[in-house]
């Protein structure tokens, strides 16, 4: 579990005027404050702003701050009377936040922790929010920092830790876990068809040539799967790297614990939203929000409702919101993104 470090609070004078259209949000490319170069455009930025509809004076929680692209756009809308709480367990994100805090007009706070732990802390403090949102998976900042070992495209030490202070890493999983456990992780978290063969190849290679780098792992994966599978459906290591990253960072466990906490923090009328990049997370978001939006659960043959269950939420979009063709052309990493959101109607838990 990540340690919650002292939060940073800051209030600044009024900054840029809020932008009122999706087109304006999409065009709000800025210089990356940490690197002094054009920053990576946040995925589904305009669509997220539209569903969240931030207003001056509101309180918003960004559960996955990353490079701060979404947070910056949101902070402009919150204005000098609003509050933004940012959460991330990556120290690079904390550095980005410090730069952003000097440039926005709203009150800001940063909590370095996993979002499940941070939301639990906020719940204990009694905070209520108007907006809570997640941008799930790894950030572009993490992918592009080669030495972190998140990408199969670069040769780097196997790592994949979002919190570099935690003990478990991709290296320790690949080096120490037995074949059955490895196969289960690759199958459950990566939906990898060849999980058994890949796990077997990893275990067999370890005594003679320890797998310590990303490209060594890629070579092992390629040796374990049939040749046709290496040239179909994207990079052959994609699902394995996803599975290891999820296992290292307990991403699904974090999300399962965080969603009920986030919902509890929302005021009635508030919005919960999440952007997911793979089906395991998207299904969790979909089921959680659909369950809150469901009313009567009586058998259809009952003439009168006996359960008395009322919807706790209304879905802002019946189906997931996806990036435009223009955004995908500009940023291919956005292709798999899915945005879901719901507005809270009441604090009453569904029966």
VOBA-1610 file (N, C-alpha, C; in pm, whole numbers, padded with zeros to 5 digits, always signed):
BEGIN
Unk+00084-00120+00000Unk+00000+00000+00000Unk+00087+00124+00000Unk+00051+00219-00081Unk+00126+00343-00087Unk+00105+00423+00040Unk+00208+00496+00077Unk+00198+00584+00191Unk+00140+00717+00148Unk+00042+00766+00224Unk-00015+00896+00194Unk+00078+01003+00249Unk+00136+01080+00160Unk+00226+01186+00200Unk+00149+01312+00229Unk+00211+01408+00299Unk+00141+01534+00325Unk+00097+01598+00195Unk-00027+01644+00194Unk-00081+01703+00072Unk-00031+01846+00054Unk-00041+01892-00069Unk+00001+02027-00104Unk-00123+02108-00130Unk-00135+02224-00070Unk-00250+02311-00090Unk-00200+02443-00145Unk-00277+02502-00234Unk-00238+02632-00288Unk-00360+02704-00339Unk-00363+02835-00323Unk-00466+02919-00383Unk-00396+03025-00465Unk-00448+03052-00584Unk-00383+03146-00675Unk-00485+03247-00724Unk-00435+03356-00781Unk-00526+03454-00839Unk-00591+03398-00964Unk-00693+03464-01010Unk-00773+03415-01123Unk-00685+03390-01245Unk-00707+03273-01310Unk-00627+03238-01427Unk-00707+03257-01554Unk-00686+03169-01652Unk-00749+03182-01783Unk-00900+03162-01772Unk-00973+03225-01861Unk-01118+03207-01864Unk-01149+03065-01910Unk-01260+03009-01854Unk-01303+02874-01893Unk-01346+02870-02038Unk-01326+02756-02102Unk-01368+02737-02240Unk-01499+02661-02239Unk-01591+02697-02322Unk-01727+02648-02312Unk-01767+02547-02419Unk-01674+02497-02496Unk-01713+02403-02601Unk-01616+02288-02609Unk-01661+02176-02662Unk-01574+02060-02682Unk-01461+02095-02777Unk-01492+02170-02882Unk-01389+02206-02978Unk-01278+02284-02911Unk-01315+02376-02820Unk-01213+02454-02750Unk-01128+02364-02663Unk-01189+02267-02595Unk-01113+02177-02508Unk-01017+02092-02590Unk-01065+02047-02707Unk-00978+01964-02790Unk-00858+02042-02841Unk-00875+02172-02859Unk-00766+02252-02914Unk-00677+02312-02808Unk-00702+02278-02680Unk-00629+02342-02572Unk-00496+02272-02546Unk-00417+02251-02653Unk-00283+02194-02636Unk-00193+02297-02571Unk-00112+02250-02475Unk-00028+02344-02400Unk+00115+02293-02392Unk+00203+02382-02349Unk+00338+02338-02320Unk+00338+02253-02194Unk+00411+02144-02199Unk+00427+02058-02083Unk+00510+02135-01980Unk+00454+02167-01860Unk+00526+02249-01765Unk+00649+02182-01707Unk+00652+02050-01710Unk+00767+01982-01651Unk+00882+01968-01749Unk+00850+01957-01877Unk+00955+01932-01974Unk+00979+02046-02070Unk+00887+02144-02072Unk+00905+02257-02161Unk+00890+02223-02306Unk+00805+02123-02337Unk+00782+02083-02475Unk+00633+02061-02493Unk+00584+02051-02616Unk+00442+02028-02634Unk+00397+01902-02561Unk+00297+01915-02477Unk+00251+01803-02397Unk+00159+01710-02475Unk+00143+01589-02424Unk+00053+01493-02485Unk-00090+01536-02458Unk-00171+01543-02562Unk-00309+01588-02547Unk-00388+01486-02468Unk-00462+01528-02365Unk-00542+01432-02287Unk-00652+01371-02372Unk-00675+01243-02354Unk-00771+01168-02434Unk-00914+01208-02396Unk-01000+01222-02497Unk-01141+01253-02478Unk-01162+01376-02390Unk-01075+01475-02407Unk-01079+01593-02320Unk-01210+01669-02332Unk-01251+01699-02454Unk-01375+01773-02472Unk-01496+01695-02427Unk-01498+01566-02458Unk-01611+01482-02418Unk-01620+01471-02266Unk-01505+01459-02199Unk-01506+01452-02053Unk-01560+01581-01992Unk-01514+01695-02045Unk-01564+01823-01994Unk-01715+01835-02015Unk-01763+01784-02128Unk-01906+01796-02156Unk-01988+01716-02055Unk-01946+01592-02022Unk-02026+01511-01930Unk-02011+01559-01786Unk-01892+01609-01750Unk-01872+01657-01612Unk-01938+01792-01591Unk-01940+01876-01693Unk-02001+02008-01688Unk-01957+02085-01562Unk-01826+02104-01542Unk-01779+02172-01420Unk-01825+02317-01415Unk-01861+02361-01294Unk-01910+02497-01272Unk-01822+02567-01169Unk-01814+02700-01176Unk-01735+02775-01076Unk-01781+02743-00934Unk-01683+02722-00848Unk-01712+02697-00707Unk-01729+02551-00671Unk-01729+02461-00769Unk-01747+02320-00737Unk-01618+02256-00686Unk-01634+02136-00630Unk-01520+02056-00584Unk-01508+01933-00673Unk-01388+01912-00729Unk-01365+01800-00820Unk-01249+01717-00770Unk-01257+01586-00790Unk-01150+01493-00753Unk-01101+01423-00879Unk-00974+01444-00913Unk-00908+01376-01023Unk-00833+01258-00962Unk-00886+01137-00980Unk-00830+01020-00913Unk-00702+00969-00977Unk-00672+01013-01099Unk-00557+00962-01174Unk-00492+01080-01245Unk-00422+01163-01171Unk-00373+01291-01220Unk-00280+01276-01339Unk-00184+01186-01333Unk-00091+01164-01443Unk-00018+01290-01482Unk-00026+01328-01610Unk+00039+01450-01657Unk-00043+01575-01633Unk-00165+01560-01584Unk-00247+01676-01548Unk-00323+01741-01660Unk-00333+01677-01776Unk-00401+01739-01889Unk-00548+01764-01864Unk-00620+01662-01815Unk-00761+01681-01783Unk-00777+01779-01668Unk-00692+01767-01567Unk-00704+01852-01448Unk-00689+01999-01483Unk-00599+02030-01574Unk-00577+02169-01611Unk-00703+02228-01675Unk-00764+02153-01766Unk-00885+02201-01831Unk-00999+02217-01732Unk-01008+02124-01638Unk-01114+02130-01538Unk-01093+02248-01444Unk-00967+02269-01402Unk-00938+02377-01307Unk-00978+02513-01363Unk-00963+02531-01494Unk-01003+02657-01556Unk-01152+02683-01538Unk-01232+02577-01540Unk-01376+02591-01525Unk-01416+02613-01378Unk-01342+02556-01285Unk-01378+02566-01143Unk-01361+02708-01090Unk-01265+02781-01145Unk-01246+02921-01105Unk-01187+02935-00966Unk-01172+03060-00923Unk-01104+03089-00797Unk-01181+03041-00675Unk-01311+03015-00689Unk-01390+02968-00575Unk-01402+02815-00572Unk-01344+02746-00670Unk-01353+02601-00676Unk-01234+02533-00612Unk-01242+02400-00603Unk-01137+02319-00543Unk-01111+02196-00629Unk-00984+02168-00653Unk-00944+02047-00726Unk-00855+01963-00635Unk-00895+01838-00614Unk-00814+01742-00539Unk-00756+01643-00640Unk-00625+01632-00645Unk-00557+01543-00739Unk-00494+01427-00664Unk-00505+01308-00723Unk-00453+01186-00661Unk-00364+01115-00762Unk-00249+01068-00717Unk-00164+00983-00799Unk-00056+00924-00710Unk-00011+00802-00741Unk+00095+00741-00661Unk+00234+00757-00724Unk+00239+00821-00841Unk+00364+00838-00913Unk+00430+00970-00874Unk+00557+00969-00830Unk+00622+01095-00794Unk+00637+01192-00910Unk+00643+01141-01034Unk+00647+01231-01149Unk+00517+01311-01159Unk+00405+01249-01125Unk+00278+01320-01127Unk+00277+01430-01022Unk+00338+01405-00909Unk+00344+01508-00805Unk+00424+01629-00854Unk+00531+01603-00928Unk+00609+01713-00986Unk+00525+01792-01085Unk+00450+01724-01170Unk+00363+01793-01265Unk+00256+01875-01192Unk+00206+01820-01083Unk+00103+01891-01008Unk+00158+02021-00949Unk+00280+02018-00899Unk+00338+02138-00841Unk+00347+02249-00944Unk+00379+02213-01069Unk+00382+02314-01175Unk+00243+02367-01205Unk+00146+02277-01213Unk+00009+02320-01242Unk-00047+02408-01131Unk-00016+02376-01005Unk-00074+02450-00892Unk-00036+02597-00894Unk+00078+02630-00957Unk+00121+02769-00964Unk+00051+02847-01074Unk-00025+02776-01158Unk-00082+02840-01277Unk-00235+02847-01277Unk-00302+02780-01184Unk-00448+02778-01185Unk-00501+02863-01071Unk-00626+02905-01083Unk-00683+02997-00985Unk-00757+02926-00873Unk-00797+02801-00893Unk-00874+02732-00790Unk-00782+02683-00678Unk-00841+02653-00563Unk-00767+02588-00455Unk-00735+02445-00498Unk-00615+02400-00468Unk-00573+02267-00512Unk-00509+02189-00399Unk-00514+02058-00414Unk-00456+01968-00312Unk-00409+01842-00383Unk-00296+01789-00343Unk-00244+01666-00402Unk-00227+01560-00293Unk-00270+01438-00323Unk-00249+01324-00233Unk-00173+01218-00311Unk-00052+01188-00267Unk+00025+01082-00333Unk-00008+00949-00267Unk-00087+00870-00338Unk-00133+00741-00289Unk-00207+00671-00401Unk-00237+00543-00383Unk-00331+00478-00472Unk-00467+00543-00453Unk-00549+00543-00561Unk-00673+00619-00547Unk-00771+00554-00450Unk-00765+00425-00429Unk-00852+00364-00328Unk-00818+00416-00189Unk-00688+00419-00157Unk-00647+00469-00025Unk-00676+00617-00010Unk-00655+00694-00117Unk-00679+00838-00109Unk-00827+00870-00093Unk-00914+00799-00164Unk-01057+00822-00151Unk-01107+00782-00013Unk-01048+00677+00042Unk-01084+00638+00179Unk-01046+00749+00277Unk-00928+00808+00259Unk-00886+00919+00343Unk-00984+01035+00333Unk-01023+01070+00210Unk-01116+01181+00190Unk-01252+01152+00251Unk-01295+01026+00242Unk-01423+00989+00304Unk-01417+01007+00454Unk-01304+00968+00514Unk-01288+00984+00659Unk-01288+01132+00698Unk-01239+01216+00609Unk-01239+01360+00636Unk-01377+01423+00618Unk-01469+01349+00557Unk-01603+01403+00535Unk-01616+01490+00412Unk-01522+01481+00320Unk-01530+01563+00198Unk-01648+01519+00113Unk-01717+01614+00052Unk-01818+01586-00050Unk-01777+01657-00178Unk-01794+01588-00290Unk-01749+01641-00419Unk-01864+01649-00518Unk-01850+01737-00615Unk-01946+01749-00724Unk-01903+01667-00845Unk-01775+01636-00853Unk-01718+01565-00968Unk-01611+01469-00918Unk-01616+01345-00964Unk-01507+01249-00943Unk-01483+01178-01076Unk-01357+01171-01118Unk-01332+01104-01247Unk-01200+01029-01244Unk-01194+00926-01330Unk-01077+00838-01344Unk-01033+00839-01490Unk-00902+00842-01512Unk-00843+00819-01643Unk-00752+00697-01624Unk-00807+00580-01646Unk-00747+00455-01599Unk-00629+00410-01685Unk-00556+00311-01630Unk-00440+00258-01699Unk-00317+00343-01675Unk-00215+00323-01758Unk-00091+00398-01742Unk-00101+00528-01820Unk-00028+00627-01774Unk-00028+00756-01841Unk+00079+00758-01951Unk+00061+00849-02045Unk+00163+00866-02150Unk+00297+00903-02089Unk+00294+00977-01980Unk+00416+01014-01909Unk+00492+00889-01865Unk+00420+00787-01817Unk+00485+00664-01773Unk+00536+00582-01891Unk+00457+00574-01997Unk+00499+00498-02115Unk+00626+00558-02174Unk+00630+00691-02181Unk+00741+00759-02248Unk+00866+00770-02162Unk+00857+00737-02035Unk+00976+00733-01949Unk+01032+00591-01961Unk+01124+00574-02051Unk+01165+00439-02093Unk+01217+00353-01979Unk+01289+00413-01887Unk+01350+00334-01781Unk+01248+00275-01684Unk+01120+00315-01696Unk+01017+00259-01609Unk+00974+00120-01655Unk+01006+00083-01779Unk+00981-00053-01827Unk+00835-00085-01854Unk+00752+00016-01885Unk+00612-00009-01915Unk+00590-00053-02059Unk+00682-00021-02147Unk+00659-00041-02290Unk+00740-00157-02346Unk+00677-00232-02435Unk+00747-00340-02506Unk+00823-00288-02627Unk+00814-00157-02653Unk+00881-00099-02770Unk+01024-00056-02742Unk+01061-00045-02614Unk+01195+00001-02577Unk+01264-00106-02493Unk+01395-00113-02504Unk+01472-00202-02417Unk+01499-00129-02286Unk+01448-00183-02178Unk+01460-00119-02047Unk+01449-00226-01938Unk+01492-00195-01817Unk+01474-00291-01708Unk+01326-00320-01686Unk+01293-00445-01657Unk+01155-00480-01625Unk+01118-00414-01492Unk+01013-00333-01491Unk+00975-00264-01368Unk+00823-00253-01361Unk+00766-00153-01430Unk+00621-00132-01441Unk+00555-00087-01311Unk+00631-00038-01215Unk+00570+00011-01090Unk+00524+00155-01108Unk+00397+00182-01080Unk+00349+00320-01078Unk+00402+00394-00955Unk+00417+00322-00846Unk+00482+00375-00726Unk+00618+00309-00715Unk+00726+00377-00751Unk+00858+00314-00751Unk+00908+00273-00614Unk+00835+00311-00508Unk+00877+00273-00373Unk+00821+00138-00329Unk+00725+00083-00405Unk+00670-00046-00365Unk+00768-00158-00401Unk+00753-00274-00336Unk+00846-00384-00356Unk+00817-00464-00483Unk+00692-00498-00506Unk+00657-00585-00618Unk+00679-00513-00750Unk+00749-00578-00842Unk+00774-00524-00976Unk+00752-00635-01078Unk+00751-00598-01206Unk+00740-00698-01312Unk+00859-00794-01308Unk+00974-00741-01273Unk+01093-00826-01263Unk+01074-00937-01160Unk+01022-00903-01043Unk+01005-01005-00939Unk+00897-01105-00975Unk+00791-01061-01045Unk+00689-01156-01088Unk+00746-01255-01188Unk+00816-01204-01290Unk+00873-01290-01394Unk+00980-01382-01337Unk+01054-01335-01236Unk+01164-01414-01180Unk+01118-01517-01078Unk+01007-01490-01007Unk+00976-01571-00889Unk+00845-01649-00895Unk+00747-01604-00968Unk+00617-01671-00963Unk+00622-01801-01041Unk+00549-01903-00991Unk+00551-02034-01057Unk+00467-02031-01184Unk+00479-02135-01263Unk+00417-02139-01395Unk+00265-02125-01388Unk+00202-02192-01293Unk+00056-02186-01284Unk+00009-02045-01249Unk+00078-01983-01156Unk+00038-01847-01115Unk+00061-01747-01229Unk+00173-01761-01298Unk+00200-01674-01412Unk+00093-01689-01520Unk+00058-01814-01552Unk-00041-01838-01656Unk-00176-01777-01617Unk-00212-01789-01490Unk-00340-01734-01445Unk-00343-01582-01459Unk-00232-01517-01425Unk-00225-01371-01439Unk-00236-01330-01585Unk-00163-01398-01673Unk-00167-01362-01815Unk-00305-01386-01875Unk-00372-01490-01826Unk-00506-01522-01877Unk-00611-01426-01821Unk-00606-01401-01690Unk-00711-01321-01626Unk-00695-01172-01650Unk-00572-01123-01650Unk-00547-00979-01661Unk-00510-00935-01803Unk-00466-01029-01886Unk-00430-00994-02022Unk-00519-01056-02127Unk-00607-01148-02083Unk-00693-01222-02175Unk-00609-01281-02288Unk-00493-01336-02249Unk-00396-01390-02343Unk-00428-01535-02376Unk-00450-01565-02504Unk-00486-01700-02548Unk-00375-01800-02522Unk-00250-01755-02532Unk-00135-01846-02519Unk-00070-01833-02381Unk-00151-01805-02280Unk-00097-01781-02145Unk-00015-01898-02094Unk-00065-02020-02113Unk+00008-02137-02063Unk+00143-02154-02129Unk+00148-02140-02260Unk+00273-02158-02331Unk+00374-02049-02295Unk+00327-01927-02279Unk+00418-01816-02245Unk+00471-01834-02103Unk+00385-01871-02010Unk+00430-01894-01872Unk+00533-02007-01868Unk+00509-02111-01944Unk+00602-02224-01948Unk+00737-02180-02004Unk+00736-02098-02109Unk+00861-02051-02169Unk+00939-01961-02072Unk+00869-01880-01997Unk+00936-01794-01898Unk+01004-01878-01792Unk+00934-01976-01739Unk+00989-02059-01631Unk+01106-02142-01682Unk+01097-02193-01804Unk+01205-02275-01858Unk+01332-02194-01884Unk+01316-02068-01920Unk+01432-01985-01952Unk+01506-01938-01827Unk+01438-01926-01716Unk+01495-01861-01598Unk+01627-01921-01549Unk+01642-02054-01541Unk+01769-02107-01487Unk+01891-02072-01571Unk+01875-02062-01702Unk+01988-02038-01791Unk+02009-01891-01824Unk+01900-01817-01838Unk+01910-01676-01880Unk+01798-01596-01814Unk+01824-01540-01698Unk+01720-01463-01629Unk+01663-01353-01719Unk+01533-01332-01709Unk+01464-01230-01789Unk+01462-01102-01707Unk+01544-01006-01747Unk+01560-00884-01668Unk+01523-00757-01742Unk+01503-00767-01873Unk+01470-00647-01951Unk+01343-00670-02033Unk+01286-00561-02081Unk+01162-00571-02159Unk+01182-00651-02287Unk+01292-00628-02358Unk+01312-00699-02485Unk+01345-00847-02462Unk+01408-00880-02352Unk+01427-01022-02318Unk+01293-01090-02296Unk+01201-01019-02234Unk+01067-01075-02215Unk+00995-01087-02349Unk+01008-00986-02435Unk+00946-00992-02568Unk+00999-01112-02647Unk+01130-01135-02642Unk+01189-01250-02711Unk+01131-01382-02659Unk+01113-01391-02528Unk+01057-01512-02469Unk+00913-01533-02513Unk+00836-01425-02518Unk+00696-01434-02564Unk+00691-01481-02709Unk+00775-01421-02794Unk+00777-01459-02936Unk+00813-01605-02955Unk+00902-01657-02870Unk+00944-01798-02883Unk+00834-01895-02842Unk+00734-01846-02768Unk+00634-01935-02710Unk+00505-01945-02790Unk+00482-01852-02881Unk+00353-01850-02950Unk+00371-01885-03098Unk+00269-01940-03161Unk+00280-01979-03303Unk+00310-01857-03391Unk+00380-01880-03499Unk+00419-01770-03588Unk+00301-01688-03637Unk+00188-01748-03677Unk+00076-01665-03723Unk+00026-01567-03616Unk+00033-01607-03488Unk-00015-01520-03380Unk+00078-01401-03358Unk+00203-01413-03405Unk+00297-01302-03387Unk+00272-01189-03486Unk+00191-01215-03586Unk+00170-01116-03691Unk+00022-01079-03706Unk-00056-01106-03602Unk-00198-01074-03608Unk-00242-01012-03476Unk-00331-00914-03485Unk-00390-00857-03363Unk-00298-00769-03282Unk-00207-00698-03347Unk-00119-00607-03273Unk+00007-00676-03226Unk+00085-00606-03145Unk+00212-00658-03097Unk+00190-00783-03012Unk+00269-00888-03034Unk+00247-01013-02959Unk+00267-01000-02809Unk+00339-00897-02764Unk+00364-00880-02620Unk+00261-00790-02552Unk+00170-00733-02628Unk+00080-00633-02572Unk+00000-00685-02452Unk-00060-00800-02467Unk-00146-00853-02361Unk-00065-00897-02239Unk+00054-00950-02262Unk+00140-00992-02150Unk+00183-00870-02069Unk+00225-00765-02137Unk+00267-00644-02066Unk+00149-00582-01990Unk+00032-00584-02050Unk-00087-00534-01979Unk-00111-00615-01852Unk-00104-00747-01864Unk-00132-00833-01750Unk-00032-00811-01636Unk+00096-00802-01671Unk+00197-00782-01568Unk+00180-00646-01501Unk+00150-00542-01580Unk+00131-00409-01523Unk+00013-00406-01426Unk-00096-00472-01465Unk-00214-00476-01378Unk-00181-00550-01249Unk-00108-00661-01260Unk-00073-00738-01141Unk+00022-00660-01050Unk+00122-00596-01108Unk+00219-00520-01029Unk+00150-00411-00948Unk+00057-00342-01010Unk-00004-00223-00949Unk-00142-00248-00889Unk-00186-00374-00890Unk-00318-00410-00834Unk-00426-00317-00891Unk-00424-00295-01021Unk-00511-00195-01081Unk-00659-00232-01070Unk-00693-00358-01089Unk-00834-00395-01081Unk-00882-00396-00937Unk-00798-00439-00845Unk-00834-00433-00704Unk-00853-00290-00657Unk-00765-00201-00703Unk-00779-00058-00671Unk-00913-00005-00721Unk-00948-00039-00845Unk-01072+00012-00903Unk-01194-00043-00831Unk-01192-00172-00799Unk-01306-00232-00728Unk-01329-00166-00593Unk-01222-00129-00525Unk-01238-00063-00395Unk-01272+00084-00410Unk-01223+00146-00519Unk-01237+00291-00533Unk-01376+00334-00578Unk-01441+00257-00664Unk-01569+00303-00720Unk-01675+00328-00613Unk-01697+00235-00518Unk-01797+00265-00414Unk-01757+00385-00328Unk-01628+00403-00303Unk-01581+00518-00225Unk-01607+00648-00301Unk-01577+00648-00430Unk-01600+00767-00511Unk-01748+00804-00514Unk-01833+00703-00526Unk-01977+00729-00530Unk-02026+00787-00397Unk-01972+00737-00288Unk-02011+00785-00156Unk-01971+00932-00137Unk-01858+00973-00195Unk-01811+01110-00181Unk-01894+01209-00262Unk-01962+01161-00367Unk-02038+01251-00454Unk-02161+01306-00383Unk-02186+01433-00402Unk-02312+01493-00360Unk-02422+01452-00461Unk-02548+01449-00419Unk-02655+01432-00517Unk-02646+01541-00624Unk-02659+01502-00748Unk-02639+01593-00860Unk-02499+01589-00917Unk-02406+01526-00844Unk-02269+01515-00890Unk-02251+01407-00996Unk-02136+01409-01062Unk-02109+01319-01174Unk-01985+01236-01146Unk-01997+01106-01171Unk-01884+01013-01169Unk-01856+00969-01311Unk-01729+00980-01354Unk-01692+00943-01491Unk-01563+00865-01490Unk-01547+00782-01591Unk-01423+00706-01604Unk-01389+00681-01749Unk-01260+00696-01782Unk-01209+00662-01915Unk-01126+00535-01898Unk-01163+00432-01971Unk-01092+00304-01966Unk-01033+00273-02102Unk-00922+00199-02102Unk-00853+00167-02226Unk-00849+00018-02254Unk-00905-00061-02167Unk-00914-00204-02194Unk-01040-00259-02129Unk-01083-00376-02177Unk-01216-00426-02145Unk-01236-00459-01998Unk-01130-00503-01929Unk-01146-00541-01789Unk-01190-00421-01704Unk-01130-00306-01728Unk-01169-00186-01654Unk-01301-00130-01704Unk-01320-00132-01835Unk-01443-00077-01891Unk-01565-00154-01842Unk-01555-00287-01832Unk-01667-00367-01782Unk-01699-00333-01638Unk-01596-00307-01559Unk-01621-00269-01419Unk-01693-00135-01410Unk-01649-00038-01488Unk-01716+00091-01489Unk-01862+00074-01535Unk-01882+00001-01642Unk-02016-00017-01698Unk-02109-00082-01596Unk-02065-00189-01533Unk-02150-00261-01439Unk-02180-00178-01315Unk-02079-00106-01266Unk-02099-00025-01146Unk-02203+00083-01173Unk-02188+00156-01282Unk-02280+00265-01312Unk-02419+00212-01347Unk-02425+00102-01422Unk-02555+00044-01458Unk-02630-00003-01334Unk-02558-00057-01238Unk-02622-00103-01115Unk-02682+00015-01038Unk-02611+00128-01036Unk-02665+00247-00968Unk-02784+00305-01041Unk-02790+00286-01172Unk-02899+00342-01251Unk-03020+00250-01260Unk-03008+00129-01207Unk-03117+00032-01218Unk-03224+00057-01113Unk-03348+00050-01153Unk-03458+00065-01059Unk-03510-00070-01017Unk-03638-00094-01041Unk-03704-00217-00997Unk-03632-00341-01051Unk-03612-00439-00961Unk-03548-00565-01000Unk-03642-00684-00979Unk-03772-00654-00968Unk-03869-00761-00951Unk-03879-00846-01078Unk-03920-00971-01065Unk-03944-01053-01186Unk-04046-00985-01277Unk-04028-00994-01407Unk-04116-00922-01501Unk-04262-00965-01495Unk-04290-01086-01441Unk-04429-01131-01437Unk-04506-01077-01317Unk-04437-01006-01224Unk-04508-00946-01112Unk-04586-00823-01160Unk-04715-00814-01130Unk-04793-00700-01179Unk-04760-00569-01110Unk-04709-00576-00985Unk-04677-00457-00907Unk-04539-00475-00846Unk-04460-00365-00846Unk-04326-00373-00787Unk-04333-00405-00639Unk-04255-00505-00598Unk-04250-00542-00457Unk-04116-00508-00392Unk-04016-00477-00476Unk-03883-00454-00419Unk-03865-00311-00369Unk-03936-00217-00429Unk-03927-00078-00387Unk-03796-00010-00422Unk-03720-00073-00507Unk-03589-00016-00540Unk-03605+00100-00639Unk-03539+00210-00607Unk-03540+00328-00694Unk-03400+00350-00751Unk-03388+00403-00872Unk-03255+00431-00927Unk-03180+00531-00841Unk-03052+00507-00825Unk-02967+00599-00751Unk-02894+00694-00844Unk-02901+00667-00975Unk-02826+00747-01072Unk-02899+00746-01205Unk-02860+00838-01290Unk-02903+00836-01429Unk-02780+00836-01517Unk-02776+00747-01616Unk-02662+00739-01705Unk-02661+00861-01798Unk-02546+00924-01811Unk-02536+01041-01898Unk-02532+00999-02044Unk-02479+00882-02072Unk-02483+00825-02208Unk-02511+00676-02194Unk-02604+00626-02272Unk-02640+00484-02265Unk-02524+00394-02307Unk-02448+00440-02405Unk-02332+00365-02452Unk-02206+00442-02420Unk-02095+00373-02427Unk-01968+00441-02401Unk-01942+00547-02508Unk-01874+00653-02468Unk-01835+00761-02559Unk-01693+00731-02607Unk-01672+00736-02737Unk-01543+00698-02795Unk-01479+00819-02863Unk-01348+00814-02885Unk-01280+00926-02951Unk-01324+00942-03097Unk-01314+01063-03145Unk-01342+01090-03286Unk-01230+01034-03373Unk-01261+01016-03501Unk-01159+00971-03595Unk-01043+01070-03600Unk-01075+01197-03587Unk-00971+01300-03588Unk-00877+01284-03469Unk-00932+01257-03351Unk-00846+01240-03234Unk-00759+01116-03246Unk-00816+01007-03297Unk-00738+00884-03313Unk-00625+00904-03413Unk-00651+00978-03520Unk-00547+01006-03618Unk-00435+01088-03555Unk-00472+01180-03468Unk-00372+01265-03402Unk-00299+01190-03290Unk-00370+01100-03223Unk-00315+01028-03109Unk-00362+00884-03112Unk-00288+00794-03179Unk-00332+00654-03192Unk-00356+00585-03058Unk-00291+00633-02951Unk-00313+00570-02820Unk-00457+00586-02771Unk-00530+00679-02830Unk-00668+00703-02788Unk-00766+00601-02845Unk-00722+00518-02939Unk-00814+00434-03016Unk-00902+00345-02928Unk-00849+00293-02820Unk-00926+00198-02738Unk-01000+00265-02623Unk-00995+00397-02612Unk-01055+00468-02498Unk-01207+00460-02502Unk-01266+00444-02384Unk-01411+00441-02367Unk-01447+00523-02243Unk-01535+00620-02262Unk-01578+00708-02152Unk-01719+00672-02111Unk-01741+00655-01980Unk-01874+00631-01925Unk-01895+00727-01808Unk-02020+00768-01786Unk-02048+00863-01680Unk-02192+00851-01635Unk-02217+00886-01508Unk-02353+00887-01453Unk-02365+01001-01353Unk-02488+01053-01341Unk-02516+01159-01245Unk-02588+01098-01125Unk-02541+01132-01007Unk-02599+01079-00884Unk-02730+01150-00853Unk-02833+01072-00820Unk-02964+01129-00790Unk-02989+01141-00640Unk-02938+01046-00565Unk-02969+01040-00423Unk-02856+00973-00347Unk-02848+00998-00218Unk-02750+00929-00134Unk-02797+00792-00089Unk-02922+00759-00115Unk-02974+00629-00072Unk-02909+00517-00153Unk-02856+00417-00083Unk-02798+00302-00152Unk-02910+00215-00209Unk-02888+00155-00327Unk-02992+00068-00385Unk-03016-00053-00296Unk-03141-00097-00290Unk-03176-00208-00204Unk-03129-00341-00262
//
